[in-house]
Amino acid sequence: MSKNPLYANEIATAHQFVIAHNTDVKLQNFLHDMRFRKDLTHSDRWSLCYDFLKENYPAATDSIITGLAYYLED
């Protein structure tokens, strides 16, 4: 999980989103794959999170998307 304190609220929101959807295999596979993508920049990771969430969770807010991008970073 990212240690960026500026986005602590977004990261916490994303963490709760992940917990709330822990039975969604497609989401869990996406998260697993993203954790091993060390070749991505932050903006690339954010873009992939945006695309995935907008396709699978159209109601996901920008706060969740941003938080998830930081959540997936070391």
Biopython code that builds the backbone (N, CA, C, O; Angstrom):
import numpy as np
from Bio.PDB.StructureBuilder import StructureBuilder

atoms = [
    (1, "MET", "N", (0.853, -1.176, 0.000)),
    (1, "MET", "CA", (0.000, 0.000, 0.000)),
    (1, "MET", "C", (0.892, 1.230, 0.000)),
    (1, "MET", "O", (1.910, 1.266, 0.691)),
    (2, "SER", "N", (0.517, 2.218, -0.761)),
    (2, "SER", "CA", (1.292, 3.448, -0.867)),
    (2, "SER", "C", (1.405, 4.149, 0.476)),
    (2, "SER", "O", (0.496, 4.090, 1.304)),
    (3, "LYS", "N", (2.519, 4.804, 0.673)),
    (3, "LYS", "CA", (2.723, 5.554, 1.898)),
    (3, "LYS", "C", (2.484, 7.043, 1.679)),
    (3, "LYS", "O", (2.868, 7.852, 2.524)),
    (4, "ASN", "N", (1.863, 7.422, 0.574)),
    (4, "ASN", "CA", (1.605, 8.817, 0.264)),
    (4, "ASN", "C", (0.500, 9.346, 1.177)),
    (4, "ASN", "O", (-0.662, 8.974, 1.013)),
    (5, "PRO", "N", (0.851, 10.218, 2.147)),
    (5, "PRO", "CA", (-0.146, 10.699, 3.112)),
    (5, "PRO", "C", (-1.167, 11.666, 2.514)),
    (5, "PRO", "O", (-2.220, 11.895, 3.109)),
    (6, "LEU", "N", (-0.871, 12.231, 1.355)),
    (6, "LEU", "CA", (-1.793, 13.182, 0.745)),
    (6, "LEU", "C", (-3.077, 12.517, 0.259)),
    (6, "LEU", "O", (-4.101, 13.181, 0.094)),
    (7, "TYR", "N", (-3.023, 11.239, 0.035)),
    (7, "TYR", "CA", (-4.188, 10.520, -0.488)),
    (7, "TYR", "C", (-4.673, 9.450, 0.483)),
    (7, "TYR", "O", (-5.237, 8.440, 0.062)),
    (8, "ALA", "N", (-4.462, 9.661, 1.765)),
    (8, "ALA", "CA", (-4.844, 8.675, 2.782)),
    (8, "ALA", "C", (-6.342, 8.378, 2.757)),
    (8, "ALA", "O", (-6.740, 7.220, 2.889)),
    (9, "ASN", "N", (-7.170, 9.394, 2.591)),
    (9, "ASN", "CA", (-8.625, 9.175, 2.560)),
    (9, "ASN", "C", (-9.029, 8.363, 1.338)),
    (9, "ASN", "O", (-9.863, 7.462, 1.433)),
    (10, "GLU", "N", (-8.434, 8.682, 0.188)),
    (10, "GLU", "CA", (-8.746, 7.951, -1.038)),
    (10, "GLU", "C", (-8.282, 6.496, -0.941)),
    (10, "GLU", "O", (-8.975, 5.581, -1.385)),
    (11, "ILE", "N", (-7.102, 6.296, -0.355)),
    (11, "ILE", "CA", (-6.580, 4.941, -0.185)),
    (11, "ILE", "C", (-7.481, 4.145, 0.751)),
    (11, "ILE", "O", (-7.770, 2.978, 0.484)),
    (12, "ALA", "N", (-7.924, 4.752, 1.830)),
    (12, "ALA", "CA", (-8.830, 4.077, 2.770)),
    (12, "ALA", "C", (-10.158, 3.737, 2.088)),
    (12, "ALA", "O", (-10.708, 2.658, 2.309)),
    (13, "THR", "N", (-10.665, 4.639, 1.274)),
    (13, "THR", "CA", (-11.909, 4.390, 0.539)),
    (13, "THR", "C", (-11.726, 3.234, -0.434)),
    (13, "THR", "O", (-12.599, 2.373, -0.551)),
    (14, "ALA", "N", (-10.604, 3.212, -1.129)),
    (14, "ALA", "CA", (-10.328, 2.124, -2.068)),
    (14, "ALA", "C", (-10.194, 0.794, -1.326)),
    (14, "ALA", "O", (-10.671, -0.239, -1.796)),
    (15, "HIS", "N", (-9.546, 0.830, -0.173)),
    (15, "HIS", "CA", (-9.387, -0.384, 0.626)),
    (15, "HIS", "C", (-10.757, -0.934, 1.036)),
    (15, "HIS", "O", (-10.989, -2.141, 0.971)),
    (16, "GLN", "N", (-11.645, -0.062, 1.449)),
    (16, "GLN", "CA", (-12.998, -0.495, 1.802)),
    (16, "GLN", "C", (-13.740, -1.046, 0.586)),
    (16, "GLN", "O", (-14.498, -2.009, 0.703)),
    (17, "PHE", "N", (-13.524, -0.442, -0.569)),
    (17, "PHE", "CA", (-14.119, -0.924, -1.821)),
    (17, "PHE", "C", (-13.637, -2.346, -2.110)),
    (17, "PHE", "O", (-14.435, -3.217, -2.457)),
    (18, "VAL", "N", (-12.337, -2.575, -1.967)),
    (18, "VAL", "CA", (-11.766, -3.903, -2.208)),
    (18, "VAL", "C", (-12.362, -4.916, -1.229)),
    (18, "VAL", "O", (-12.711, -6.028, -1.627)),
    (19, "ILE", "N", (-12.476, -4.551, 0.017)),
    (19, "ILE", "CA", (-13.062, -5.445, 1.021)),
    (19, "ILE", "C", (-14.524, -5.747, 0.681)),
    (19, "ILE", "O", (-14.966, -6.893, 0.773)),
    (20, "ALA", "N", (-15.257, -4.722, 0.294)),
    (20, "ALA", "CA", (-16.678, -4.895, -0.022)),
    (20, "ALA", "C", (-16.898, -5.785, -1.249)),
    (20, "ALA", "O", (-17.960, -6.389, -1.399)),
    (21, "HIS", "N", (-15.902, -5.861, -2.116)),
    (21, "HIS", "CA", (-16.033, -6.646, -3.347)),
    (21, "HIS", "C", (-15.053, -7.816, -3.369)),
    (21, "HIS", "O", (-14.572, -8.214, -4.430)),
    (22, "ASN", "N", (-14.764, -8.360, -2.197)),
    (22, "ASN", "CA", (-13.766, -9.418, -2.112)),
    (22, "ASN", "C", (-14.186, -10.729, -2.758)),
    (22, "ASN", "O", (-13.354, -11.620, -2.936)),
    (23, "THR", "N", (-15.456, -10.865, -3.113)),
    (23, "THR", "CA", (-15.910, -12.083, -3.783)),
    (23, "THR", "C", (-15.942, -11.937, -5.298)),
    (23, "THR", "O", (-16.261, -12.892, -6.006)),
    (24, "ASP", "N", (-15.616, -10.761, -5.795)),
    (24, "ASP", "CA", (-15.587, -10.529, -7.238)),
    (24, "ASP", "C", (-14.258, -11.038, -7.790)),
    (24, "ASP", "O", (-13.222, -10.392, -7.639)),
    (25, "VAL", "N", (-14.303, -12.195, -8.426)),
    (25, "VAL", "CA", (-13.095, -12.846, -8.927)),
    (25, "VAL", "C", (-12.393, -11.979, -9.972)),
    (25, "VAL", "O", (-11.164, -11.909, -9.998)),
    (26, "LYS", "N", (-13.159, -11.329, -10.819)),
    (26, "LYS", "CA", (-12.562, -10.489, -11.859)),
    (26, "LYS", "C", (-11.769, -9.332, -11.227)),
    (26, "LYS", "O", (-10.660, -9.022, -11.661)),
    (27, "LEU", "N", (-12.350, -8.703, -10.204)),
    (27, "LEU", "CA", (-11.649, -7.618, -9.509)),
    (27, "LEU", "C", (-10.416, -8.154, -8.805)),
    (27, "LEU", "O", (-9.353, -7.538, -8.887)),
    (28, "GLN", "N", (-10.523, -9.275, -8.121)),
    (28, "GLN", "CA", (-9.383, -9.839, -7.397)),
    (28, "GLN", "C", (-8.254, -10.225, -8.354)),
    (28, "GLN", "O", (-7.081, -10.041, -8.030)),
    (29, "ASN", "N", (-8.594, -10.753, -9.513)),
    (29, "ASN", "CA", (-7.577, -11.070, -10.521)),
    (29, "ASN", "C", (-6.909, -9.800, -11.042)),
    (29, "ASN", "O", (-5.693, -9.772, -11.236)),
    (30, "PHE", "N", (-7.690, -8.760, -11.267)),
    (30, "PHE", "CA", (-7.139, -7.476, -11.707)),
    (30, "PHE", "C", (-6.157, -6.939, -10.660)),
    (30, "PHE", "O", (-5.054, -6.516, -11.005)),
    (31, "LEU", "N", (-6.547, -6.953, -9.405)),
    (31, "LEU", "CA", (-5.683, -6.462, -8.330)),
    (31, "LEU", "C", (-4.399, -7.279, -8.241)),
    (31, "LEU", "O", (-3.314, -6.725, -8.067)),
    (32, "HIS", "N", (-4.525, -8.572, -8.360)),
    (32, "HIS", "CA", (-3.349, -9.446, -8.316)),
    (32, "HIS", "C", (-2.389, -9.112, -9.457)),
    (32, "HIS", "O", (-1.186, -8.960, -9.244)),
    (33, "ASP", "N", (-2.929, -9.000, -10.655)),
    (33, "ASP", "CA", (-2.087, -8.686, -11.810)),
    (33, "ASP", "C", (-1.421, -7.318, -11.661)),
    (33, "ASP", "O", (-0.252, -7.152, -12.007)),
    (34, "MET", "N", (-2.159, -6.353, -11.152)),
    (34, "MET", "CA", (-1.620, -4.994, -11.019)),
    (34, "MET", "C", (-0.505, -4.931, -9.979)),
    (34, "MET", "O", (0.422, -4.134, -10.119)),
    (35, "ARG", "N", (-0.581, -5.741, -8.961)),
    (35, "ARG", "CA", (0.453, -5.721, -7.913)),
    (35, "ARG", "C", (1.813, -6.139, -8.452)),
    (35, "ARG", "O", (2.848, -5.749, -7.912)),
    (36, "PHE", "N", (1.809, -6.929, -9.513)),
    (36, "PHE", "CA", (3.068, -7.410, -10.086)),
    (36, "PHE", "C", (3.526, -6.607, -11.291)),
    (36, "PHE", "O", (4.522, -6.958, -11.923)),
    (37, "ARG", "N", (2.819, -5.543, -11.616)),
    (37, "ARG", "CA", (3.189, -4.684, -12.743)),
    (37, "ARG", "C", (4.091, -3.554, -12.270)),
    (37, "ARG", "O", (3.647, -2.413, -12.141)),
    (38, "LYS", "N", (5.336, -3.861, -12.016)),
    (38, "LYS", "CA", (6.300, -2.866, -11.534)),
    (38, "LYS", "C", (6.788, -1.957, -12.655)),
    (38, "LYS", "O", (7.485, -0.975, -12.402)),
    (39, "ASP", "N", (6.424, -2.281, -13.891)),
    (39, "ASP", "CA", (6.858, -1.496, -15.044)),
    (39, "ASP", "C", (5.973, -0.268, -15.276)),
    (39, "ASP", "O", (6.287, 0.553, -16.139)),
    (40, "LEU", "N", (4.892, -0.126, -14.539)),
    (40, "LEU", "CA", (3.939, 0.952, -14.777)),
    (40, "LEU", "C", (4.298, 2.222, -14.018)),
    (40, "LEU", "O", (4.768, 2.175, -12.881)),
    (41, "THR", "N", (4.068, 3.350, -14.664)),
    (41, "THR", "CA", (4.143, 4.620, -13.957)),
    (41, "THR", "C", (2.836, 4.801, -13.193)),
    (41, "THR", "O", (1.881, 4.051, -13.392)),
    (42, "HIS", "N", (2.804, 5.794, -12.323)),
    (42, "HIS", "CA", (1.569, 6.046, -11.571)),
    (42, "HIS", "C", (0.413, 6.366, -12.517)),
    (42, "HIS", "O", (-0.699, 5.868, -12.339)),
    (43, "SER", "N", (0.678, 7.192, -13.515)),
    (43, "SER", "CA", (-0.404, 7.574, -14.433)),
    (43, "SER", "C", (-0.879, 6.382, -15.264)),
    (43, "SER", "O", (-2.067, 6.284, -15.572)),
    (44, "ASP", "N", (0.023, 5.481, -15.628)),
    (44, "ASP", "CA", (-0.385, 4.258, -16.342)),
    (44, "ASP", "C", (-1.273, 3.400, -15.452)),
    (44, "ASP", "O", (-2.306, 2.890, -15.887)),
    (45, "ARG", "N", (-0.853, 3.250, -14.197)),
    (45, "ARG", "CA", (-1.629, 2.448, -13.240)),
    (45, "ARG", "C", (-3.007, 3.073, -13.026)),
    (45, "ARG", "O", (-4.017, 2.370, -13.002)),
    (46, "TRP", "N", (-3.041, 4.403, -12.871)),
    (46, "TRP", "CA", (-4.313, 5.103, -12.675)),
    (46, "TRP", "C", (-5.223, 4.863, -13.883)),
    (46, "TRP", "O", (-6.416, 4.600, -13.729)),
    (47, "SER", "N", (-4.656, 4.956, -15.071)),
    (47, "SER", "CA", (-5.442, 4.775, -16.297)),
    (47, "SER", "C", (-6.026, 3.362, -16.390)),
    (47, "SER", "O", (-7.185, 3.189, -16.768)),
    (48, "LEU", "N", (-5.229, 2.366, -16.049)),
    (48, "LEU", "CA", (-5.726, 0.990, -16.068)),
    (48, "LEU", "C", (-6.821, 0.784, -15.019)),
    (48, "LEU", "O", (-7.812, 0.101, -15.276)),
    (49, "CYS", "N", (-6.637, 1.374, -13.845)),
    (49, "CYS", "CA", (-7.675, 1.297, -12.809)),
    (49, "CYS", "C", (-8.947, 1.980, -13.290)),
    (49, "CYS", "O", (-10.048, 1.458, -13.111)),
    (50, "TYR", "N", (-8.793, 3.141, -13.895)),
    (50, "TYR", "CA", (-9.944, 3.882, -14.412)),
    (50, "TYR", "C", (-10.711, 3.023, -15.423)),
    (50, "TYR", "O", (-11.924, 2.852, -15.305)),
    (51, "ASP", "N", (-10.001, 2.488, -16.409)),
    (51, "ASP", "CA", (-10.644, 1.682, -17.450)),
    (51, "ASP", "C", (-11.359, 0.472, -16.853)),
    (51, "ASP", "O", (-12.501, 0.179, -17.208)),
    (52, "PHE", "N", (-10.679, -0.229, -15.945)),
    (52, "PHE", "CA", (-11.274, -1.422, -15.345)),
    (52, "PHE", "C", (-12.521, -1.078, -14.536)),
    (52, "PHE", "O", (-13.562, -1.719, -14.685)),
    (53, "LEU", "N", (-12.410, -0.069, -13.686)),
    (53, "LEU", "CA", (-13.544, 0.266, -12.827)),
    (53, "LEU", "C", (-14.709, 0.849, -13.617)),
    (53, "LEU", "O", (-15.863, 0.531, -13.327)),
    (54, "LYS", "N", (-14.439, 1.682, -14.591)),
    (54, "LYS", "CA", (-15.538, 2.255, -15.375)),
    (54, "LYS", "C", (-16.259, 1.190, -16.193)),
    (54, "LYS", "O", (-17.457, 1.306, -16.447)),
    (55, "GLU", "N", (-15.531, 0.153, -16.605)),
    (55, "GLU", "CA", (-16.163, -0.929, -17.355)),
    (55, "GLU", "C", (-16.960, -1.850, -16.437)),
    (55, "GLU", "O", (-18.053, -2.291, -16.793)),
    (56, "ASN", "N", (-16.414, -2.140, -15.254)),
    (56, "ASN", "CA", (-17.020, -3.120, -14.371)),
    (56, "ASN", "C", (-17.817, -2.532, -13.214)),
    (56, "ASN", "O", (-18.708, -3.185, -12.672)),
    (57, "TYR", "N", (-17.498, -1.313, -12.843)),
    (57, "TYR", "CA", (-18.183, -0.607, -11.752)),
    (57, "TYR", "C", (-18.423, 0.839, -12.189)),
    (57, "TYR", "O", (-17.755, 1.747, -11.694)),
    (58, "PRO", "N", (-19.353, 1.064, -13.096)),
    (58, "PRO", "CA", (-19.555, 2.410, -13.653)),
    (58, "PRO", "C", (-19.835, 3.480, -12.605)),
    (58, "PRO", "O", (-19.596, 4.661, -12.860)),
    (59, "ALA", "N", (-20.326, 3.104, -11.458)),
    (59, "ALA", "CA", (-20.632, 4.089, -10.416)),
    (59, "ALA", "C", (-19.408, 4.424, -9.553)),
    (59, "ALA", "O", (-19.494, 5.269, -8.661)),
    (60, "ALA", "N", (-18.286, 3.776, -9.811)),
    (60, "ALA", "CA", (-17.075, 4.046, -9.020)),
    (60, "ALA", "C", (-16.668, 5.501, -9.188)),
    (60, "ALA", "O", (-16.646, 6.034, -10.297)),
    (61, "THR", "N", (-16.353, 6.124, -8.080)),
    (61, "THR", "CA", (-15.991, 7.544, -8.095)),
    (61, "THR", "C", (-14.512, 7.724, -8.425)),
    (61, "THR", "O", (-13.720, 6.785, -8.350)),
    (62, "ASP", "N", (-14.163, 8.950, -8.790)),
    (62, "ASP", "CA", (-12.760, 9.266, -9.048)),
    (62, "ASP", "C", (-11.925, 9.062, -7.797)),
    (62, "ASP", "O", (-10.747, 8.716, -7.891)),
    (63, "SER", "N", (-12.512, 9.268, -6.637)),
    (63, "SER", "CA", (-11.805, 9.056, -5.377)),
    (63, "SER", "C", (-11.407, 7.590, -5.222)),
    (63, "SER", "O", (-10.299, 7.293, -4.777)),
    (64, "ILE", "N", (-12.290, 6.685, -5.581)),
    (64, "ILE", "CA", (-11.977, 5.256, -5.506)),
    (64, "ILE", "C", (-10.898, 4.908, -6.522)),
    (64, "ILE", "O", (-9.984, 4.142, -6.216)),
    (65, "ILE", "N", (-10.993, 5.453, -7.709)),
    (65, "ILE", "CA", (-10.006, 5.172, -8.754)),
    (65, "ILE", "C", (-8.620, 5.654, -8.330)),
    (65, "ILE", "O", (-7.642, 4.913, -8.427)),
    (66, "THR", "N", (-8.543, 6.886, -7.865)),
    (66, "THR", "CA", (-7.268, 7.445, -7.417)),
    (66, "THR", "C", (-6.731, 6.657, -6.226)),
    (66, "THR", "O", (-5.545, 6.331, -6.175)),
    (67, "GLY", "N", (-7.597, 6.358, -5.282)),
    (67, "GLY", "CA", (-7.180, 5.589, -4.113)),
    (67, "GLY", "C", (-6.674, 4.217, -4.478)),
    (67, "GLY", "O", (-5.697, 3.735, -3.903)),
    (68, "LEU", "N", (-7.335, 3.580, -5.433)),
    (68, "LEU", "CA", (-6.906, 2.246, -5.855)),
    (68, "LEU", "C", (-5.536, 2.293, -6.525)),
    (68, "LEU", "O", (-4.712, 1.403, -6.316)),
    (69, "ALA", "N", (-5.293, 3.316, -7.320)),
    (69, "ALA", "CA", (-3.977, 3.449, -7.964)),
    (69, "ALA", "C", (-2.882, 3.561, -6.904)),
    (69, "ALA", "O", (-1.836, 2.923, -7.021)),
    (70, "TYR", "N", (-3.117, 4.359, -5.884)),
    (70, "TYR", "CA", (-2.128, 4.484, -4.799)),
    (70, "TYR", "C", (-2.079, 3.227, -3.942)),
    (70, "TYR", "O", (-1.006, 2.823, -3.493)),
    (71, "TYR", "N", (-3.219, 2.612, -3.715)),
    (71, "TYR", "CA", (-3.313, 1.396, -2.917)),
    (71, "TYR", "C", (-2.444, 0.285, -3.508)),
    (71, "TYR", "O", (-1.857, -0.508, -2.773)),
    (72, "LEU", "N", (-2.368, 0.234, -4.825)),
    (72, "LEU", "CA", (-1.625, -0.814, -5.512)),
    (72, "LEU", "C", (-0.125, -0.543, -5.617)),
    (72, "LEU", "O", (0.636, -1.414, -6.037)),
    (73, "GLU", "N", (0.296, 0.656, -5.238)),
    (73, "GLU", "CA", (1.710, 0.993, -5.320)),
    (73, "GLU", "C", (2.422, 0.634, -4.019)),
    (73, "GLU", "O", (1.821, 0.647, -2.945)),
    (74, "ASP", "N", (3.678, 0.323, -4.127)),
    (74, "ASP", "CA", (4.476, 0.011, -2.927)),
    (74, "ASP", "C", (4.966, 1.264, -2.274)),
    (74, "ASP", "O", (5.652, 1.201, -1.254)),
]
sb = StructureBuilder()
sb.init_structure("model")
sb.init_model(0)
sb.init_chain("A")
sb.init_seg("    ")
for serial, (resi, resn, name, xyz) in enumerate(atoms, 1):
    if name == "N":
        sb.init_residue(resn, " ", resi, " ")
    sb.init_atom(name, np.array(xyz, "f"), 0.0, 1.0, " ", f" {name:<3s}", serial, name[0])
structure = sb.get_structure()
